[in-house]
Amino acid sequence: MNELSILVTLAGVHFMALLSPGPDVALVVQNATRYGRKTGVFIALGLSCGILIHSLLSLTGISYLVHQQPTLFAVVQLAGGSYLFYLGFGALKSTYSHWRSPQAVDLNNERHRLIDNQRQAFSRGFITNLFNPKALVFFISLMSSLVPVGMSFSGKSIALLILWGISFIWFSILAWMLSTARLQKRLQSLTVYIDGVCGVIFTLIGGLILLQAMLSLSH
């Protein structure tokens, strides 16, 4: 298989993986619908940069070394699971507060919109992807199965650019679609439910990762 075929296959597999629901998609959906396009795009940039780091670490073999060390990988799982659980708990707490006292939540809406700035939106996306141990395992599998050791430096560089570019474009399109004026108006009344669903997703994934980490450490 020549390098062009490898890059096309890599792009296709990665794009299909991006379409599957998970914490990255949930993060874009939750925040683009609540805070608008600019926040959604900077979250997309953060997520794609996290994917770039995972790809680079996998290509250089660092991620493989981490995965082969049970204690070190468990620490990564604990950090990632804790962060996702924290995001989920925050979303569920916001949903509960809204149902319990909608007027109080509306009065504090501006203070709650602290993520509505470029730096925090980027860091939220970056940390969510980078601290996701499932992403680490995925990119180890992707790179080891599709990218040969003897691939040229330019080929590997293009592969990194493709993975980053597809990720950024897809998440940006998703953020754009969710933040059009017409859709924003329709979704305004559904924000609390979107927060609740995303909170459940983050909490469940984070909880499962934490459970796996604790089981690994106990053995």
Salt bridges, closest charged atoms under 4 A:
ASP116 OD2 - ARG113 NH2 3.00
ASP195 OD2 - ARG34 NH2 2.04
